[in-house]
Amino acid sequence: MPIDTEAIKKHIRGIIIALGDDPDREGLIDTPKRVARMYEKVFEGMNYTNDEIAQMFDKTFSINSSDAGQDVVIVKDIEVFSYCEHHLALMYNMKVSIAYVPKNKVIGISKLARIADMVAKRLQLQERIGSDIAEIVMKVTGSEDVAVLIEGNHSCMTARGIKKTASKTSTSTLRGRFKTDISLQNQIFR
């Protein structure tokens, strides 16, 4: 279902009123429209399932079968942001690292960054961002051996509640041999 920008405008106007401000004053009159346009972009990933994202970024290249299963591909520090589904608060300074062991094909590395970006553009939990990325990479590459590491700040921790501005949250999603193979883990956790 596409994002309903008209409903967003209506509800943002209502939020402005609920906050005790005048949505018709000069500085706020176009705010509902601006927020609706912004939400279309920052929540673009909500328009797609993991299967659809896998289809969108399914650009792979065959590799020599003697190399398959031996090497590890790691792309580190892919910058993304997202919004926490609990408070609609910004998750920022997020860095995603994706690793996988190729089977008979490799994915274009820019597609890994595009997958991470699209998955983050949803109301999310950091843990789910990792599992969604892993699922999509597994679908595209055919490899069961995938790891996704994410570190980021959450404004629901830094700007409200406990207000611990230096706190970071780290998550790791390990699939296949990354769960049990210490040598593979050492390559991604260094």
C-alpha positions in Angstrom: 0.0 0.0 0.0 1.5 3.4 -1.0 2.1 6.0 1.6 -1.0 8.1 2.1 0.4 11.7 2.1 -3.0 13.3 2.4 -3.6 11.4 5.7 -0.2 12.4 6.9 -0.9 16.1 6.2 -4.2 15.9 8.1 -2.6 14.1 11.1 0.5 16.4 11.3 -1.9 19.4 11.3 -3.7 17.7 14.2 -0.5 17.1 16.1 0.4 20.8 15.7 -3.0 21.7 17.2 -2.6 19.1 20.0 0.8 20.6 20.8 -1.0 23.9 21.3 0.3 25.8 18.3 -1.5 27.4 15.4 -1.1 25.4 12.2 -2.1 28.4 10.1 0.7 30.6 11.4 3.4 31.6 8.9 6.1 29.2 10.1 3.8 26.2 10.3 1.4 26.6 7.4 3.3 24.3 5.0 4.7 22.0 7.7 2.1 19.2 7.1 3.0 19.2 3.4 6.7 19.2 4.1 6.4 16.4 6.6 4.3 14.3 4.2 7.0 14.7 1.4 9.7 13.9 3.9 7.9 10.7 5.1 7.5 9.5 1.5 11.3 9.5 1.2 12.4 8.4 4.7 9.7 5.6 4.9 10.1 4.4 1.2 11.0 0.9 2.4 7.6 0.4 3.8 6.3 0.1 0.3 8.2 -3.1 -0.3 8.4 -6.6 1.2 11.8 -8.3 1.7 11.0 -10.4 -1.4 10.4 -7.3 -3.5 13.6 -5.6 -2.2 15.5 -8.8 -3.1 14.1 -8.7 -6.6 14.9 -4.9 -6.9 18.6 -5.4 -6.1 19.2 -8.9 -7.5 22.3 -8.0 -9.5 24.7 -10.9 -9.2 27.8 -12.2 -11.0 28.8 -15.8 -11.4 32.1 -16.9 -9.8 34.4 -19.9 -10.4 32.9 -22.8 -8.5 36.4 -23.7 -7.1 36.4 -20.3 -5.3 32.8 -20.7 -3.9 32.6 -21.1 -0.2 36.2 -20.1 0.5 36.2 -16.3 0.5 34.3 -13.9 2.6 32.9 -10.6 1.2 32.6 -7.9 3.8 31.2 -4.3 3.3 31.7 -2.2 6.4 30.3 1.0 7.7 27.3 1.5 5.4 25.6 4.6 6.9 21.9 4.5 7.3 19.2 6.0 9.5 15.9 4.7 10.6 12.9 5.5 12.9 12.2 3.4 16.0 8.7 1.9 15.8 8.1 2.5 19.5 8.5 6.3 19.7 8.9 7.2 16.0 12.3 8.5 17.2 15.3 8.8 14.9 18.0 6.0 15.0 21.1 7.8 13.7 24.8 7.5 13.2 24.0 3.9 12.2 26.7 1.9 10.6 25.9 -1.4 9.0 28.4 -4.1 8.1 27.4 -7.0 5.9 29.4 -10.1 5.3 28.6 -13.3 3.4 30.4 -16.3 2.0 29.6 -16.6 -1.7 28.3 -19.8 -3.2 28.3 -19.6 -7.0 27.7 -15.9 -7.3 28.4 -12.6 -5.8 26.2 -9.5 -5.5 27.3 -6.1 -6.7 28.6 -4.5 -3.5 26.7 -1.3 -4.1 23.5 -3.4 -4.0 24.4 -4.4 -0.4 24.4 -0.7 0.6 21.1 -0.2 -1.3 19.5 -3.2 0.5 20.6 -1.8 3.9 19.3 1.7 3.0 15.9 0.4 1.8 15.4 -1.9 4.9 16.2 1.0 7.2 13.5 3.2 5.5 10.8 1.6 7.6 9.4 1.9 11.1 11.9 -0.5 12.6 13.8 -2.1 15.4 17.6 -2.3 15.0 17.4 -6.0 15.5 14.9 -6.4 12.7 17.0 -4.2 10.4 19.7 -6.8 10.8 17.5 -9.8 10.3 15.7 -8.3 7.3 19.1 -7.4 5.6 20.4 -11.0 6.3 17.2 -12.5 4.8 17.4 -10.4 1.7 21.1 -11.1 1.1 20.5 -14.8 1.6 17.7 -14.7 -1.1 19.8 -12.7 -3.6 23.1 -14.6 -3.1 21.8 -18.1 -2.4 24.3 -18.2 0.6 23.1 -19.3 4.0 26.3 -17.8 5.5 25.5 -14.2 6.2 26.3 -11.8 9.0 25.0 -8.2 9.7 26.5 -6.0 12.3 24.9 -2.7 13.2 25.9 0.1 15.6 23.9 3.2 16.1 22.5 5.9 18.4 18.8 6.0 19.3 17.2 9.3 20.1 14.7 7.4 22.2 17.7 6.9 24.5 19.7 10.0 23.9 17.0 12.8 23.6 14.2 11.5 25.9 13.8 9.2 28.8 17.2 8.4 30.3 19.1 10.9 28.1 22.4 9.1 27.8 23.8 10.9 24.8 26.9 8.8 24.4 25.1 5.5 24.4 25.3 3.2 21.3 23.4 0.1 20.5 25.2 -2.8 18.8 23.4 -5.8 17.2 24.7 -8.8 15.4 22.7 -11.1 13.1 24.5 -14.3 12.3 23.3 -16.9 9.9 24.7 -20.2 8.7 28.4 -20.8 9.5 28.8 -17.3 11.0 26.9 -18.7 14.1 29.5 -21.4 14.8 32.7 -20.8 12.9 35.1 -18.8 15.1 37.4 -18.0 12.1 34.5 -16.4 10.2 33.4 -14.5 13.3 36.9 -13.2 13.8 36.9 -11.7 10.3 33.8 -9.7 10.9 34.3 -8.7 14.6 37.7 -7.2 14.3 
